[in-house]
């Protein structure tokens, strides 16, 4: 196993000395050459999880649990040792390339700098590696492009520069945090296809962070669905996309636009992700869940293997919609929509 997170918890200090827990009880693993997609709405804890894996959270953040990479617990290593691994053995693509790239430094120099930070090579060889990495990510005329500054490039080209920088040292694990954010649909598809090709070519493992279930089928081997700081479902990509079991996963898939549908309106998930520090008691999804019963606020479900290699955090994943007298809230918009959908 290349990467394994166990009982991961991330908390941040708040006013009055209290702690706000952004991630709790998260566990997953990634094998060699495997890709795992971590999916969920904004605010679900995906990026906090990714930054915890890379040990890039601010010093005041509290991280508990285990993060084992190639047999070493990253949380027990000194910062100097983690820095040697970060960029060389494990690399990250950040959400916004325009803010992640240095605006006053040529892009070729930025990629070469990543090589020089981890390998004992000359500046000339580092630049040659940078140009080769730019060619690997399908950037035309890399020799000329290496002399440009980030503002001279389009959003898609900037993202390719970020990918080239991450791949320059040929890491074993690539963490891609929302790599298609702020890009138009055509460029999004190109970036996902590029990542898929690079994964096959270099045989690296990948953790893809995204809020869009529509893109995971082309690149991920398995999918973990995250809600309010917890993983609520984990399965192979094909199994999860064709046979989702958790009500939240089902709602996410229903909200993805379908070409064959005649509906002009998208199916939205009623309500919103709870704020950090204001998670509801019991099951965290119960205020929005069409299957919620009266006991859901009183007890917290564990992530359990309910079918072979299919894990779900829900008491009523295989139960029908509740009768009005059993429902936590018969007027829950999610329940009303589900019943109308069941009748149609």
Secondary structure by P-SEA (a helix, b strand, c coil): ccbbbcbbbbbbbccccbbbbccccccccccccbbbbbccccccaaaaaaaaaaccccccccccbbbbccccccccccaaaaaaaccccbbbbcccccccccccccaaaaaaaaaaacccccaaaaaaaaaaaaaaacccaaaaaaacccccccaaaaaaaaaaaaacccccbbbbccccccccaaaaaaaaaaaaaaaaacbbbbbbbccccccccccccbbbbbccccccccccaaaaaaccccaaaaaaaaaccccccccccccccccccccccccccccccccccccccccccccccccccccccbbbccccccccccccccccccccaaaaaaaaaaac
